[in-house]
Amino acid sequence: MVFSYHVIKFESISFLQGTDWSQSIGDKGILYKSIKDPFSKLIIQSLNNSEKLFHVPKDRTVIVVNKVVHFLGELV
């Protein structure tokens, strides 16, 4: 698996397998932490209405600030 860092402006974001994520609020924005591998996946719909599915490795944090998401992950 090759994980890379992504910064994406999004229209909507869906966290799949909701029990595989923890949520908190930090100084940088809303933080979602992947707590189960390999099932922590998210769907991002970008501003041009394209949807992409990403796998986020365990113990990695997804940061959502306004309409921008920052995370380390792999396009599925």
C-alpha positions as CSV (number, residue, x, y, z in Angstrom):
1,M,0.0,0.0,0.0
2,V,1.2,3.5,-0.8
3,F,-0.2,6.2,1.4
4,S,0.2,9.9,0.5
5,Y,-0.9,13.2,2.0
6,H,-4.0,14.8,0.6
7,V,-5.4,18.3,1.0
8,I,-8.8,18.5,-0.8
9,K,-11.5,21.1,-1.0
10,F,-14.8,19.2,-0.6
11,E,-18.5,19.6,-1.0
12,S,-19.4,16.7,1.2
13,I,-17.5,14.0,3.1
14,S,-18.8,10.6,4.4
15,F,-17.0,8.5,7.0
16,L,-17.8,4.8,6.2
17,Q,-18.1,2.2,9.0
18,G,-18.9,4.9,11.5
19,T,-17.8,2.9,14.5
20,D,-14.2,2.8,13.1
21,W,-13.7,6.5,13.7
22,S,-13.4,8.7,16.8
23,Q,-14.3,12.4,16.6
24,S,-12.9,15.4,18.6
25,I,-12.5,19.1,18.2
26,G,-9.0,20.6,18.3
27,D,-7.3,23.9,17.6
28,K,-7.0,23.1,14.0
29,G,-10.6,22.0,13.3
30,I,-12.6,18.8,13.7
31,L,-10.4,15.7,14.1
32,Y,-11.4,12.2,13.1
33,K,-9.1,9.4,14.0
34,S,-9.0,6.1,12.3
35,I,-9.3,3.4,14.9
36,K,-9.6,0.2,12.9
37,D,-7.5,-1.0,10.0
38,P,-8.2,-1.8,7.1
39,F,-11.9,-0.7,7.4
40,S,-11.5,3.1,8.0
41,K,-12.6,4.6,4.7
42,L,-14.1,7.9,3.6
43,I,-15.8,9.2,0.5
44,I,-15.0,12.8,-0.6
45,Q,-17.2,14.6,-3.0
46,S,-15.2,17.5,-4.4
47,L,-16.4,20.8,-5.7
48,N,-16.7,19.5,-9.2
49,N,-19.1,16.7,-7.9
50,S,-16.6,13.9,-8.5
51,E,-16.5,11.3,-5.7
52,K,-13.5,9.4,-4.5
53,L,-13.0,6.6,-1.9
54,F,-10.0,6.7,0.3
55,H,-8.6,4.3,2.9
56,V,-7.0,5.9,5.9
57,P,-4.5,3.8,7.9
58,K,-5.1,3.0,11.6
59,D,-4.2,5.7,14.1
60,R,-4.0,8.5,11.5
61,T,-6.0,11.7,12.0
62,V,-8.2,13.3,9.4
63,I,-8.5,17.1,9.9
64,V,-11.5,19.0,8.6
65,V,-11.2,22.8,8.5
66,N,-14.0,24.7,6.9
67,K,-14.4,23.0,3.5
68,V,-10.9,21.5,3.3
69,V,-9.9,18.0,4.5
70,H,-6.3,17.1,5.3
71,F,-5.3,13.4,5.7
72,L,-2.8,10.7,4.9
73,G,-4.5,7.9,2.9
74,E,-4.7,5.8,-0.2
75,L,-7.1,6.1,-3.1
76,V,-9.1,2.9,-3.3
